[in-house]
């Protein structure tokens, strides 16, 4: 969910410990996020060579849909939103691995 936090802002009305985390994300370079994403995609490709394309596209789809939803409903993203995105991505990953095996 790091790209999610990097792109969307923290809602003005929200209060929580995630606010300090999100406030400092502007110091994280996009190149660092890109490199970590490529590394993650490489691991997925190595572990699940046949399903890797579907798993990566599914994860990206979850992130984009959830980002649009969070932005529409609360005008930003909180730590709970990031956690929910991780959980939905895990569920989709498990489902796709079972379906494509």
Residue, then its C-alpha position, 0 to 999 in steps of 0.5 A: x500500500x506504499x504507493x497508495x499512501x504516496x499518491x493519495x493524501x491523508x484526510x483532513x478530518x482524520x486523526x491517528x498515528x498514521x498522519x505522521x507516517x503519511x506526512x513524511x512520505x513525500x521524502x520517499x522517492x518514486x524510484x525507491x517505490x518502483x524498485x521495491x515493486x519490481x523486486x516484489x514482482x520478481x519474487x512473485x514471478x519466481x514463485x508462481x511463474x505460470x500465474x504471475x501475470x494474473x497475480x500482479x494484475x489482480x493486485x494492481x487492480x485491487x490497489x487502483x479500485x480501492x484508491x478510487x473508492x477511498x478517494x471518493x468516500x473519505x477524500x484520502x487514505x488512512x492506515x485502516x484503508x492501507x490495511x484493508x487494501x492489503x487484506x483484499x489483495x491477499x484474498x484475491x491472491x489466494x483465490x487466483x492461486x487456487x483457481x489457476x493451479 
